[in-house]
Amino acid sequence: MTMIFSRFVKDESGATAIEYGLIASLISIAAIAAFTTVGSKLSATFGYVAGQLNT
């Protein structure tokens, strides 16, 4: 039983998958924030252009 427990403690293959998952989630959060910022600025720009075309 102690041998099984010691193998479980030494096994680090699951840690790598968790790290990749954390990295992917941080990248996706940063991408969502960037797209939101760019989207709102782009919307304001199109609104300005549409207003200038209407006058």
mmCIF entry with sequence, helices, sheets and N, C-alpha, C, O atoms, coordinates in Angstrom:
data_MODEL
# 
_entry.id   MODEL 
# 
_entity.id                         1 
_entity.type                       polymer 
_entity.pdbx_number_of_molecules   1 
# 
_entity_poly.entity_id                      1 
_entity_poly.type                           'polypeptide(L)' 
_entity_poly.nstd_linkage                   no 
_entity_poly.nstd_monomer                   no 
_entity_poly.pdbx_seq_one_letter_code       MTMIFSRFVKDESGATAIEYGLIASLISIAAIAAFTTVGSKLSATFGYVAGQLNT 
_entity_poly.pdbx_seq_one_letter_code_can   MTMIFSRFVKDESGATAIEYGLIASLISIAAIAAFTTVGSKLSATFGYVAGQLNT 
_entity_poly.pdbx_strand_id                 A 
# 
loop_
_entity_poly_seq.entity_id 
_entity_poly_seq.num 
_entity_poly_seq.mon_id 
_entity_poly_seq.hetero 
1 1  MET n 
1 2  THR n 
1 3  MET n 
1 4  ILE n 
1 5  PHE n 
1 6  SER n 
1 7  ARG n 
1 8  PHE n 
1 9  VAL n 
1 10 LYS n 
1 11 ASP n 
1 12 GLU n 
1 13 SER n 
1 14 GLY n 
1 15 ALA n 
1 16 THR n 
1 17 ALA n 
1 18 ILE n 
1 19 GLU n 
1 20 TYR n 
1 21 GLY n 
1 22 LEU n 
1 23 ILE n 
1 24 ALA n 
1 25 SER n 
1 26 LEU n 
1 27 ILE n 
1 28 SER n 
1 29 ILE n 
1 30 ALA n 
1 31 ALA n 
1 32 ILE n 
1 33 ALA n 
1 34 ALA n 
1 35 PHE n 
1 36 THR n 
1 37 THR n 
1 38 VAL n 
1 39 GLY n 
1 40 SER n 
1 41 LYS n 
1 42 LEU n 
1 43 SER n 
1 44 ALA n 
1 45 THR n 
1 46 PHE n 
1 47 GLY n 
1 48 TYR n 
1 49 VAL n 
1 50 ALA n 
1 51 GLY n 
1 52 GLN n 
1 53 LEU n 
1 54 ASN n 
1 55 THR n 
# 
_struct_asym.id          A 
_struct_asym.entity_id   1 
# 
loop_
_struct_conf.conf_type_id 
_struct_conf.id 
_struct_conf.pdbx_PDB_helix_id 
_struct_conf.beg_label_comp_id 
_struct_conf.beg_label_asym_id 
_struct_conf.beg_label_seq_id 
_struct_conf.pdbx_beg_PDB_ins_code 
_struct_conf.end_label_comp_id 
_struct_conf.end_label_asym_id 
_struct_conf.end_label_seq_id 
_struct_conf.pdbx_end_PDB_ins_code 
_struct_conf.beg_auth_comp_id 
_struct_conf.beg_auth_asym_id 
_struct_conf.beg_auth_seq_id 
_struct_conf.end_auth_comp_id 
_struct_conf.end_auth_asym_id 
_struct_conf.end_auth_seq_id 
_struct_conf.pdbx_PDB_helix_class 
_struct_conf.details 
_struct_conf.pdbx_PDB_helix_length 
HELX_P HELX_P1 AA1 THR A 2  ? LYS A 10 ? THR A 2  LYS A 10 1 ? 9  
HELX_P HELX_P2 AA2 SER A 13 ? ASN A 54 ? SER A 13 ASN A 54 1 ? 42 
# 
_struct_conf_type.id          HELX_P 
_struct_conf_type.criteria    ? 
_struct_conf_type.reference   ? 
# 
loop_
_atom_site.group_PDB 
_atom_site.id 
_atom_site.type_symbol 
_atom_site.label_atom_id 
_atom_site.label_alt_id 
_atom_site.label_comp_id 
_atom_site.label_asym_id 
_atom_site.label_entity_id 
_atom_site.label_seq_id 
_atom_site.pdbx_PDB_ins_code 
_atom_site.Cartn_x 
_atom_site.Cartn_y 
_atom_site.Cartn_z 
_atom_site.occupancy 
_atom_site.B_iso_or_equiv 
_atom_site.pdbx_formal_charge 
_atom_site.auth_seq_id 
_atom_site.auth_comp_id 
_atom_site.auth_asym_id 
_atom_site.auth_atom_id 
_atom_site.pdbx_PDB_model_num 
ATOM 1   N N  . MET A 1 1  ? 0.817   -1.185 0.000   1.00 0.00 ? 1  MET A N  1 
ATOM 2   C CA . MET A 1 1  ? 0.000   0.000  0.000   1.00 0.00 ? 1  MET A CA 1 
ATOM 3   C C  . MET A 1 1  ? 0.866   1.256  0.000   1.00 0.00 ? 1  MET A C  1 
ATOM 4   O O  . MET A 1 1  ? 0.544   2.223  -0.691  1.00 0.00 ? 1  MET A O  1 
ATOM 5   N N  . THR A 1 2  ? 1.946   1.260  0.753   1.00 0.00 ? 2  THR A N  1 
ATOM 6   C CA . THR A 1 2  ? 2.812   2.431  0.786   1.00 0.00 ? 2  THR A CA 1 
ATOM 7   C C  . THR A 1 2  ? 3.500   2.648  -0.555  1.00 0.00 ? 2  THR A C  1 
ATOM 8   O O  . THR A 1 2  ? 3.802   3.782  -0.924  1.00 0.00 ? 2  THR A O  1 
ATOM 9   N N  . MET A 1 3  ? 3.747   1.563  -1.286  1.00 0.00 ? 3  MET A N  1 
ATOM 10  C CA . MET A 1 3  ? 4.377   1.700  -2.602  1.00 0.00 ? 3  MET A CA 1 
ATOM 11  C C  . MET A 1 3  ? 3.430   2.403  -3.582  1.00 0.00 ? 3  MET A C  1 
ATOM 12  O O  . MET A 1 3  ? 3.867   3.223  -4.389  1.00 0.00 ? 3  MET A O  1 
ATOM 13  N N  . ILE A 1 4  ? 2.161   2.086  -3.511  1.00 0.00 ? 4  ILE A N  1 
ATOM 14  C CA . ILE A 1 4  ? 1.171   2.729  -4.385  1.00 0.00 ? 4  ILE A CA 1 
ATOM 15  C C  . ILE A 1 4  ? 1.080   4.211  -4.045  1.00 0.00 ? 4  ILE A C  1 
ATOM 16  O O  . ILE A 1 4  ? 1.028   5.058  -4.937  1.00 0.00 ? 4  ILE A O  1 
ATOM 17  N N  . PHE A 1 5  ? 1.062   4.519  -2.761  1.00 0.00 ? 5  PHE A N  1 
ATOM 18  C CA . PHE A 1 5  ? 0.981   5.912  -2.328  1.00 0.00 ? 5  PHE A CA 1 
ATOM 19  C C  . PHE A 1 5  ? 2.218   6.693  -2.744  1.00 0.00 ? 5  PHE A C  1 
ATOM 20  O O  . PHE A 1 5  ? 2.104   7.841  -3.176  1.00 0.00 ? 5  PHE A O  1 
ATOM 21  N N  . SER A 1 6  ? 3.403   6.090  -2.621  1.00 0.00 ? 6  SER A N  1 
ATOM 22  C CA . SER A 1 6  ? 4.631   6.789  -2.996  1.00 0.00 ? 6  SER A CA 1 
ATOM 23  C C  . SER A 1 6  ? 4.689   7.025  -4.503  1.00 0.00 ? 6  SER A C  1 
ATOM 24  O O  . SER A 1 6  ? 5.187   8.062  -4.941  1.00 0.00 ? 6  SER A O  1 
ATOM 25  N N  . ARG A 1 7  ? 4.187   6.078  -5.309  1.00 0.00 ? 7  ARG A N  1 
ATOM 26  C CA . ARG A 1 7  ? 4.122   6.284  -6.759  1.00 0.00 ? 7  ARG A CA 1 
ATOM 27  C C  . ARG A 1 7  ? 3.148   7.415  -7.104  1.00 0.00 ? 7  ARG A C  1 
ATOM 28  O O  . ARG A 1 7  ? 3.403   8.212  -8.007  1.00 0.00 ? 7  ARG A O  1 
ATOM 29  N N  . PHE A 1 8  ? 2.047   7.474  -6.386  1.00 0.00 ? 8  PHE A N  1 
ATOM 30  C CA . PHE A 1 8  ? 1.060   8.528  -6.612  1.00 0.00 ? 8  PHE A CA 1 
ATOM 31  C C  . PHE A 1 8  ? 1.651   9.899  -6.287  1.00 0.00 ? 8  PHE A C  1 
ATOM 32  O O  . PHE A 1 8  ? 1.397   10.857 -7.016  1.00 0.00 ? 8  PHE A O  1 
ATOM 33  N N  . VAL A 1 9  ? 2.416   10.015 -5.232  1.00 0.00 ? 9  VAL A N  1 
ATOM 34  C CA . VAL A 1 9  ? 3.014   11.289 -4.828  1.00 0.00 ? 9  VAL A CA 1 
ATOM 35  C C  . VAL A 1 9  ? 4.072   11.729 -5.832  1.00 0.00 ? 9  VAL A C  1 
ATOM 36  O O  . VAL A 1 9  ? 4.196   12.922 -6.111  1.00 0.00 ? 9  VAL A O  1 
ATOM 37  N N  . LYS A 1 10 ? 4.837   10.783 -6.382  1.00 0.00 ? 10 LYS A N  1 
ATOM 38  C CA . LYS A 1 10 ? 5.910   11.118 -7.316  1.00 0.00 ? 10 LYS A CA 1 
ATOM 39  C C  . LYS A 1 10 ? 5.404   11.392 -8.735  1.00 0.00 ? 10 LYS A C  1 
ATOM 40  O O  . LYS A 1 10 ? 6.131   11.988 -9.530  1.00 0.00 ? 10 LYS A O  1 
ATOM 41  N N  . ASP A 1 11 ? 4.185   10.978 -9.076  1.00 0.00 ? 11 ASP A N  1 
ATOM 42  C CA . ASP A 1 11 ? 3.646   11.152 -10.420 1.00 0.00 ? 11 ASP A CA 1 
ATOM 43  C C  . ASP A 1 11 ? 3.288   12.621 -10.650 1.00 0.00 ? 11 ASP A C  1 
ATOM 44  O O  . ASP A 1 11 ? 2.460   13.180 -9.930  1.00 0.00 ? 11 ASP A O  1 
ATOM 45  N N  . GLU A 1 12 ? 3.910   13.241 -11.651 1.00 0.00 ? 12 GLU A N  1 
ATOM 46  C CA . GLU A 1 12 ? 3.675   14.648 -11.938 1.00 0.00 ? 12 GLU A CA 1 
ATOM 47  C C  . GLU A 1 12 ? 3.014   14.861 -13.298 1.00 0.00 ? 12 GLU A C  1 
ATOM 48  O O  . GLU A 1 12 ? 2.975   15.995 -13.776 1.00 0.00 ? 12 GLU A O  1 
ATOM 49  N N  . SER A 1 13 ? 2.504   13.835 -13.923 1.00 0.00 ? 13 SER A N  1 
ATOM 50  C CA . SER A 1 13 ? 1.921   13.990 -15.252 1.00 0.00 ? 13 SER A CA 1 
ATOM 51  C C  . SER A 1 13 ? 0.640   14.804 -15.216 1.00 0.00 ? 13 SER A C  1 
ATOM 52  O O  . SER A 1 13 ? 0.342   15.504 -16.183 1.00 0.00 ? 13 SER A O  1 
ATOM 53  N N  . GLY A 1 14 ? -0.113  14.739 -14.158 1.00 0.00 ? 14 GLY A N  1 
ATOM 54  C CA . GLY A 1 14 ? -1.331  15.522 -14.040 1.00 0.00 ? 14 GLY A CA 1 
ATOM 55  C C  . GLY A 1 14 ? -1.051  17.001 -13.827 1.00 0.00 ? 14 GLY A C  1 
ATOM 56  O O  . GLY A 1 14 ? -1.852  17.847 -14.223 1.00 0.00 ? 14 GLY A O  1 
ATOM 57  N N  . ALA A 1 15 ? 0.073   17.318 -13.207 1.00 0.00 ? 15 ALA A N  1 
ATOM 58  C CA . ALA A 1 15 ? 0.425   18.714 -12.957 1.00 0.00 ? 15 ALA A CA 1 
ATOM 59  C C  . ALA A 1 15 ? 0.652   19.461 -14.264 1.00 0.00 ? 15 ALA A C  1 
ATOM 60  O O  . ALA A 1 15 ? 0.297   20.634 -14.376 1.00 0.00 ? 15 ALA A O  1 
ATOM 61  N N  . THR A 1 16 ? 1.234   18.801 -15.244 1.00 0.00 ? 16 THR A N  1 
ATOM 62  C CA . THR A 1 16 ? 1.476   19.443 -16.529 1.00 0.00 ? 16 THR A CA 1 
ATOM 63  C C  . THR A 1 16 ? 0.165   19.791 -17.212 1.00 0.00 ? 16 THR A C  1 
ATOM 64  O O  . THR A 1 16 ? 0.040   20.877 -17.777 1.00 0.00 ? 16 THR A O  1 
ATOM 65  N N  . ALA A 1 17 ? -0.801  18.907 -17.176 1.00 0.00 ? 17 ALA A N  1 
ATOM 66  C CA . ALA A 1 17 ? -2.095  19.176 -17.795 1.00 0.00 ? 17 ALA A CA 1 
ATOM 67  C C  . ALA A 1 17 ? -2.796  20.336 -17.105 1.00 0.00 ? 17 ALA A C  1 
ATOM 68  O O  . ALA A 1 17 ? -3.430  21.157 -17.768 1.00 0.00 ? 17 ALA A O  1 
ATOM 69  N N  . ILE A 1 18 ? -2.693  20.412 -15.804 1.00 0.00 ? 18 ILE A N  1 
ATOM 70  C CA . ILE A 1 18 ? -3.300  21.511 -15.057 1.00 0.00 ? 18 ILE A CA 1 
ATOM 71  C C  . ILE A 1 18 ? -2.623  22.835 -15.414 1.00 0.00 ? 18 ILE A C  1 
ATOM 72  O O  . ILE A 1 18 ? -3.293  23.855 -15.572 1.00 0.00 ? 18 ILE A O  1 
ATOM 73  N N  . GLU A 1 19 ? -1.305  22.817 -15.539 1.00 0.00 ? 19 GLU A N  1 
ATOM 74  C CA . GLU A 1 19 ? -0.589  24.036 -15.905 1.00 0.00 ? 19 GLU A CA 1 
ATOM 75  C C  . GLU A 1 19 ? -0.988  24.507 -17.297 1.00 0.00 ? 19 GLU A C  1 
ATOM 76  O O  . GLU A 1 19 ? -1.198  25.702 -17.503 1.00 0.00 ? 19 GLU A O  1 
ATOM 77  N N  . TYR A 1 20 ? -1.097  23.592 -18.254 1.00 0.00 ? 20 TYR A N  1 
ATOM 78  C CA . TYR A 1 20 ? -1.533  23.971 -19.599 1.00 0.00 ? 20 TYR A CA 1 
ATOM 79  C C  . TYR A 1 20 ? -2.948  24.525 -19.576 1.00 0.00 ? 20 TYR A C  1 
ATOM 80  O O  . TYR A 1 20 ? -3.254  25.468 -20.306 1.00 0.00 ? 20 TYR A O  1 
ATOM 81  N N  . GLY A 1 21 ? -3.803  23.961 -18.761 1.00 0.00 ? 21 GLY A N  1 
ATOM 82  C CA . GLY A 1 21 ? -5.163  24.462 -18.632 1.00 0.00 ? 21 GLY A CA 1 
ATOM 83  C C  . GLY A 1 21 ? -5.198  25.873 -18.062 1.00 0.00 ? 21 GLY A C  1 
ATOM 84  O O  . GLY A 1 21 ? -5.967  26.714 -18.529 1.00 0.00 ? 21 GLY A O  1 
ATOM 85  N N  . LEU A 1 22 ? -4.376  26.136 -17.060 1.00 0.00 ? 22 LEU A N  1 
ATOM 86  C CA . LEU A 1 22 ? -4.309  27.479 -16.478 1.00 0.00 ? 22 LEU A CA 1 
ATOM 87  C C  . LEU A 1 22 ? -3.773  28.494 -17.474 1.00 0.00 ? 22 LEU A C  1 
ATOM 88  O O  . LEU A 1 22 ? -4.286  29.610 -17.560 1.00 0.00 ? 22 LEU A O  1 
ATOM 89  N N  . ILE A 1 23 ? -2.754  28.119 -18.220 1.00 0.00 ? 23 ILE A N  1 
ATOM 90  C CA . ILE A 1 23 ? -2.195  29.012 -19.231 1.00 0.00 ? 23 ILE A CA 1 
ATOM 91  C C  . ILE A 1 23 ? -3.237  29.318 -20.301 1.00 0.00 ? 23 ILE A C  1 
ATOM 92  O O  . ILE A 1 23 ? -3.392  30.470 -20.707 1.00 0.00 ? 23 ILE A O  1 
ATOM 93  N N  . ALA A 1 24 ? -3.950  28.294 -20.756 1.00 0.00 ? 24 ALA A N  1 
ATOM 94  C CA . ALA A 1 24 ? -4.975  28.502 -21.785 1.00 0.00 ? 24 ALA A CA 1 
ATOM 95  C C  . ALA A 1 24 ? -6.088  29.400 -21.274 1.00 0.00 ? 24 ALA A C  1 
ATOM 96  O O  . ALA A 1 24 ? -6.590  30.242 -22.017 1.00 0.00 ? 24 ALA A O  1 
ATOM 97  N N  . SER A 1 25 ? -6.480  29.235 -20.022 1.00 0.00 ? 25 SER A N  1 
ATOM 98  C CA . SER A 1 25 ? -7.541  30.087 -19.481 1.00 0.00 ? 25 SER A CA 1 
ATOM 99  C C  . SER A 1 25 ? -7.076  31.532 -19.334 1.00 0.00 ? 25 SER A C  1 
ATOM 100 O O  . SER A 1 25 ? -7.858  32.448 -19.586 1.00 0.00 ? 25 SER A O  1 
ATOM 101 N N  . LEU A 1 26 ? -5.843  31.760 -18.937 1.00 0.00 ? 26 LEU A N  1 
ATOM 102 C CA . LEU A 1 26 ? -5.333  33.122 -18.827 1.00 0.00 ? 26 LEU A CA 1 
ATOM 103 C C  . LEU A 1 26 ? -5.240  33.789 -20.200 1.00 0.00 ? 26 LEU A C  1 
ATOM 104 O O  . LEU A 1 26 ? -5.550  34.973 -20.338 1.00 0.00 ? 26 LEU A O  1 
ATOM 105 N N  . ILE A 1 27 ? -4.818  33.039 -21.206 1.00 0.00 ? 27 ILE A N  1 
ATOM 106 C CA . ILE A 1 27 ? -4.752  33.586 -22.560 1.00 0.00 ? 27 ILE A CA 1 
ATOM 107 C C  . ILE A 1 27 ? -6.144  33.930 -23.064 1.00 0.00 ? 27 ILE A C  1 
ATOM 108 O O  . ILE A 1 27 ? -6.336  34.970 -23.694 1.00 0.00 ? 27 ILE A O  1 
ATOM 109 N N  . SER A 1 28 ? -7.111  33.071 -22.795 1.00 0.00 ? 28 SER A N  1 
ATOM 110 C CA . SER A 1 28 ? -8.465  33.349 -23.273 1.00 0.00 ? 28 SER A CA 1 
ATOM 111 C C  . SER A 1 28 ? -9.070  34.557 -22.554 1.00 0.00 ? 28 SER A C  1 
ATOM 112 O O  . SER A 1 28 ? -9.795  35.334 -23.176 1.00 0.00 ? 28 SER A O  1 
ATOM 113 N N  . ILE A 1 29 ? -8.791  34.730 -21.272 1.00 0.00 ? 29 ILE A N  1 
ATOM 114 C CA . ILE A 1 29 ? -9.285  35.902 -20.543 1.00 0.00 ? 29 ILE A CA 1 
ATOM 115 C C  . ILE A 1 29 ? -8.666  37.176 -21.114 1.00 0.00 ? 29 ILE A C  1 
ATOM 116 O O  . ILE A 1 29 ? -9.357  38.181 -21.283 1.00 0.00 ? 29 ILE A O  1 
ATOM 117 N N  . ALA A 1 30 ? -7.368  37.136 -21.410 1.00 0.00 ? 30 ALA A N  1 
ATOM 118 C CA . ALA A 1 30 ? -6.712  38.305 -21.996 1.00 0.00 ? 30 ALA A CA 1 
ATOM 119 C C  . ALA A 1 30 ? -7.267  38.609 -23.384 1.00 0.00 ? 30 ALA A C  1 
ATOM 120 O O  . ALA A 1 30 ? -7.452  39.775 -23.732 1.00 0.00 ? 30 ALA A O  1 
ATOM 121 N N  . ALA A 1 31 ? -7.533  37.577 -24.177 1.00 0.00 ? 31 ALA A N  1 
ATOM 122 C CA . ALA A 1 31 ? -8.086  37.784 -25.516 1.00 0.00 ? 31 ALA A CA 1 
ATOM 123 C C  . ALA A 1 31 ? -9.490  38.373 -25.444 1.00 0.00 ? 31 ALA A C  1 
ATOM 124 O O  . ALA A 1 31 ? -9.823  39.267 -26.221 1.00 0.00 ? 31 ALA A O  1 
ATOM 125 N N  . ILE A 1 32 ? -10.306 37.892 -24.535 1.00 0.00 ? 32 ILE A N  1 
ATOM 126 C CA . ILE A 1 32 ? -11.664 38.434 -24.386 1.00 0.00 ? 32 ILE A CA 1 
ATOM 127 C C  . ILE A 1 32 ? -11.611 39.906 -23.982 1.00 0.00 ? 32 ILE A C  1 
ATOM 128 O O  . ILE A 1 32 ? -12.376 40.718 -24.502 1.00 0.00 ? 32 ILE A O  1 
ATOM 129 N N  . ALA A 1 33 ? -10.725 40.250 -23.073 1.00 0.00 ? 33 ALA A N  1 
ATOM 130 C CA . ALA A 1 33 ? -10.597 41.647 -22.648 1.00 0.00 ? 33 ALA A CA 1 
ATOM 131 C C  . ALA A 1 33 ? -10.135 42.522 -23.809 1.00 0.00 ? 33 ALA A C  1 
ATOM 132 O O  . ALA A 1 33 ? -10.639 43.630 -23.991 1.00 0.00 ? 33 ALA A O  1 
ATOM 133 N N  . ALA A 1 34 ? -9.182  42.032 -24.590 1.00 0.00 ? 34 ALA A N  1 
ATOM 134 C CA . ALA A 1 34 ? -8.690  42.813 -25.731 1.00 0.00 ? 34 ALA A CA 1 
ATOM 135 C C  . ALA A 1 34 ? -9.769  42.972 -26.791 1.00 0.00 ? 34 ALA A C  1 
ATOM 136 O O  . ALA A 1 34 ? -9.941  44.064 -27.333 1.00 0.00 ? 34 ALA A O  1 
ATOM 137 N N  . PHE A 1 35 ? -10.496 41.910 -27.096 1.00 0.00 ? 35 PHE A N  1 
ATOM 138 C CA . PHE A 1 35 ? -11.552 41.992 -28.106 1.00 0.00 ? 35 PHE A CA 1 
ATOM 139 C C  . PHE A 1 35 ? -12.669 42.915 -27.664 1.00 0.00 ? 35 PHE A C  1 
ATOM 140 O O  . PHE A 1 35 ? -13.244 43.628 -28.487 1.00 0.00 ? 35 PHE A O  1 
ATOM 141 N N  . THR A 1 36 ? -12.984 42.914 -26.390 1.00 0.00 ? 36 THR A N  1 
ATOM 142 C CA . THR A 1 36 ? -14.021 43.801 -25.873 1.00 0.00 ? 36 THR A CA 1 
ATOM 143 C C  . THR A 1 36 ? -13.602 45.261 -26.021 1.00 0.00 ? 36 THR A C  1 
ATOM 144 O O  . THR A 1 36 ? -14.397 46.101 -26.441 1.00 0.00 ? 36 THR A O  1 
ATOM 145 N N  . THR A 1 37 ? -12.362 45.555 -25.677 1.00 0.00 ? 37 THR A N  1 
ATOM 146 C CA . THR A 1 37 ? -11.860 46.922 -25.791 1.00 0.00 ? 37 THR A CA 1 
ATOM 147 C C  . THR A 1 37 ? -11.829 47.373 -27.249 1.00 0.00 ? 37 THR A C  1 
ATOM 148 O O  . THR A 1 37 ? -12.286 48.469 -27.575 1.00 0.00 ? 37 THR A O  1 
ATOM 149 N N  . VAL A 1 38 ? -11.293 46.534 -28.118 1.00 0.00 ? 38 VAL A N  1 
ATOM 150 C CA . VAL A 1 38 ? -11.224 46.873 -29.539 1.00 0.00 ? 38 VAL A CA 1 
ATOM 151 C C  . VAL A 1 38 ? -12.626 46.995 -30.123 1.00 0.00 ? 38 VAL A C  1 
ATOM 152 O O  . VAL A 1 38 ? -12.877 47.876 -30.945 1.00 0.00 ? 38 VAL A O  1 
ATOM 153 N N  . GLY A 1 39 ? -13.528 46.133 -29.717 1.00 0.00 ? 39 GLY A N  1 
ATOM 154 C CA . GLY A 1 39 ? -14.896 46.167 -30.228 1.00 0.00 ? 39 GLY A CA 1 
ATOM 155 C C  . GLY A 1 39 ? -15.616 47.448 -29.866 1.00 0.00 ? 39 GLY A C  1 
ATOM 156 O O  . GLY A 1 39 ? -16.321 48.015 -30.700 1.00 0.00 ? 39 GLY A O  1 
ATOM 157 N N  . SER A 1 40 ? -15.452 47.915 -28.641 1.00 0.00 ? 40 SER A N  1 
ATOM 158 C CA . SER A 1 40 ? -16.131 49.148 -28.244 1.00 0.00 ? 40 SER A CA 1 
ATOM 159 C C  . SER A 1 40 ? -15.534 50.355 -28.962 1.00 0.00 ? 40 SER A C  1 
ATOM 160 O O  . SER A 1 40 ? -16.266 51.264 -29.353 1.00 0.00 ? 40 SER A O  1 
ATOM 161 N N  . LYS A 1 41 ? -14.215 50.373 -29.141 1.00 0.00 ? 41 LYS A N  1 
ATOM 162 C CA . LYS A 1 41 ? -13.584 51.480 -29.869 1.00 0.00 ? 41 LYS A CA 1 
ATOM 163 C C  . LYS A 1 41 ? -13.981 51.447 -31.348 1.00 0.00 ? 41 LYS A C  1 
ATOM 164 O O  . LYS A 1 41 ? -14.201 52.498 -31.951 1.00 0.00 ? 41 LYS A O  1 
ATOM 165 N N  . LEU A 1 42 ? -14.072 50.282 -31.920 1.00 0.00 ? 42 LEU A N  1 
ATOM 166 C CA . LEU A 1 42 ? -14.473 50.146 -33.312 1.00 0.00 ? 42 LEU A CA 1 
ATOM 167 C C  . LEU A 1 42 ? -15.922 50.575 -33.499 1.00 0.00 ? 42 LEU A C  1 
ATOM 168 O O  . LEU A 1 42 ? -16.259 51.208 -34.500 1.00 0.00 ? 42 LEU A O  1 
ATOM 169 N N  . SER A 1 43 ? -16.768 50.240 -32.557 1.00 0.00 ? 43 SER A N  1 
ATOM 170 C CA . SER A 1 43 ? -18.161 50.652 -32.614 1.00 0.00 ? 43 SER A CA 1 
ATOM 171 C C  . SER A 1 43 ? -18.280 52.175 -32.543 1.00 0.00 ? 43 SER A C  1 
ATOM 172 O O  . SER A 1 43 ? -19.081 52.773 -33.262 1.00 0.00 ? 43 SER A O  1 
ATOM 173 N N  . ALA A 1 44 ? -17.488 52.794 -31.685 1.00 0.00 ? 44 ALA A N  1 
ATOM 174 C CA . ALA A 1 44 ? -17.503 54.254 -31.587 1.00 0.00 ? 44 ALA A CA 1 
ATOM 175 C C  . ALA A 1 44 ? -17.014 54.884 -32.888 1.00 0.00 ? 44 ALA A C  1 
ATOM 176 O O  . ALA A 1 44 ? -17.561 55.895 -33.328 1.00 0.00 ? 44 ALA A O  1 
ATOM 177 N N  . THR A 1 45 ? -16.001 54.302 -33.499 1.00 0.00 ? 45 THR A N  1 
ATOM 178 C CA . THR A 1 45 ? -15.484 54.830 -34.762 1.00 0.00 ? 45 THR A CA 1 
ATOM 179 C C  . THR A 1 45 ? -16.526 54.727 -35.863 1.00 0.00 ? 45 THR A C  1 
ATOM 180 O O  . THR A 1 45 ? -16.724 55.685 -36.610 1.00 0.00 ? 45 THR A O  1 
ATOM 181 N N  . PHE A 1 46 ? -17.196 53.590 -35.979 1.00 0.00 ? 46 PHE A N  1 
ATOM 182 C CA . PHE A 1 46 ? -18.234 53.436 -36.992 1.00 0.00 ? 46 PHE A CA 1 
ATOM 183 C C  . PHE A 1 46 ? -19.405 54.380 -36.728 1.00 0.00 ? 46 PHE A C  1 
ATOM 184 O O  . PHE A 1 46 ? -20.009 54.898 -37.667 1.00 0.00 ? 46 PHE A O  1 
ATOM 185 N N  . GLY A 1 47 ? -19.723 54.603 -35.465 1.00 0.00 ? 47 GLY A N  1 
ATOM 186 C CA . GLY A 1 47 ? -20.774 55.548 -35.117 1.00 0.00 ? 47 GLY A CA 1 
ATOM 187 C C  . GLY A 1 47 ? -20.412 56.958 -35.542 1.00 0.00 ? 47 GLY A C  1 
ATOM 188 O O  . GLY A 1 47 ? -21.260 57.695 -36.045 1.00 0.00 ? 47 GLY A O  1 
ATOM 189 N N  . TYR A 1 48 ? -19.169 57.334 -35.344 1.00 0.00 ? 48 TYR A N  1 
ATOM 190 C CA . TYR A 1 48 ? -18.700 58.653 -35.755 1.00 0.00 ? 48 TYR A CA 1 
ATOM 191 C C  . TYR A 1 48 ? -18.770 58.799 -37.275 1.00 0.00 ? 48 TYR A C  1 
ATOM 192 O O  . TYR A 1 48 ? -19.250 59.811 -37.786 1.00 0.00 ? 48 TYR A O  1 
ATOM 193 N N  . VAL A 1 49 ? -18.291 57.787 -37.989 1.00 0.00 ? 49 VAL A N  1 
ATOM 194 C CA . VAL A 1 49 ? -18.311 57.829 -39.457 1.00 0.00 ? 49 VAL A CA 1 
ATOM 195 C C  . VAL A 1 49 ? -19.745 57.899 -39.961 1.00 0.00 ? 49 VAL A C  1 
ATOM 196 O O  . VAL A 1 49 ? -20.036 58.667 -40.877 1.00 0.00 ? 49 VAL A O  1 
ATOM 197 N N  . ALA A 1 50 ? -20.632 57.123 -39.389 1.00 0.00 ? 50 ALA A N  1 
ATOM 198 C CA . ALA A 1 50 ? -22.044 57.148 -39.807 1.00 0.00 ? 50 ALA A CA 1 
ATOM 199 C C  . ALA A 1 50 ? -22.660 58.513 -39.544 1.00 0.00 ? 50 ALA A C  1 
ATOM 200 O O  . ALA A 1 50 ? -23.462 58.993 -40.345 1.00 0.00 ? 50 ALA A O  1 
ATOM 201 N N  . GLY A 1 51 ? -22.300 59.138 -38.441 1.00 0.00 ? 51 GLY A N  1 
ATOM 202 C CA . GLY A 1 51 ? -22.801 60.470 -38.145 1.00 0.00 ? 51 GLY A CA 1 
ATOM 203 C C  . GLY A 1 51 ? -22.293 61.507 -39.128 1.00 0.00 ? 51 GLY A C  1 
ATOM 204 O O  . GLY A 1 51 ? -23.026 62.417 -39.515 1.00 0.00 ? 51 GLY A O  1 
ATOM 205 N N  . GLN A 1 52 ? -21.038 61.370 -39.532 1.00 0.00 ? 52 GLN A N  1 
ATOM 206 C CA . GLN A 1 52 ? -20.476 62.308 -40.496 1.00 0.00 ? 52 GLN A CA 1 
ATOM 207 C C  . GLN A 1 52 ? -21.089 62.109 -41.890 1.00 0.00 ? 52 GLN A C  1 
ATOM 208 O O  . GLN A 1 52 ? -21.255 63.073 -42.637 1.00 0.00 ? 52 GLN A O  1 
ATOM 209 N N  . LEU A 1 53 ? -21.415 60.892 -42.229 1.00 0.00 ? 53 LEU A N  1 
ATOM 210 C CA . LEU A 1 53 ? -22.024 60.614 -43.539 1.00 0.00 ? 53 LEU A CA 1 
ATOM 211 C C  . LEU A 1 53 ? -23.465 61.117 -43.596 1.00 0.00 ? 53 LEU A C  1 
ATOM 212 O O  . LEU A 1 53 ? -23.942 61.491 -44.668 1.00 0.00 ? 53 LEU A O  1 
ATOM 213 N N  . ASN A 1 54 ? -24.152 61.132 -42.479 1.00 0.00 ? 54 ASN A N  1 
ATOM 214 C CA . ASN A 1 54 ? -25.539 61.596 -42.443 1.00 0.00 ? 54 ASN A CA 1 
ATOM 215 C C  . ASN A 1 54 ? -25.669 63.098 -42.558 1.00 0.00 ? 54 ASN A C  1 
ATOM 216 O O  . ASN A 1 54 ? -26.719 63.603 -42.956 1.00 0.00 ? 54 ASN A O  1 
ATOM 217 N N  . THR A 1 55 ? -24.606 63.826 -42.212 1.00 0.00 ? 55 THR A N  1 
ATOM 218 C CA . THR A 1 55 ? -24.695 65.295 -42.264 1.00 0.00 ? 55 THR A CA 1 
ATOM 219 C C  . THR A 1 55 ? -24.376 65.865 -43.602 1.00 0.00 ? 55 THR A C  1 
ATOM 220 O O  . THR A 1 55 ? -24.414 67.082 -43.779 1.00 0.00 ? 55 THR A O  1 
# 
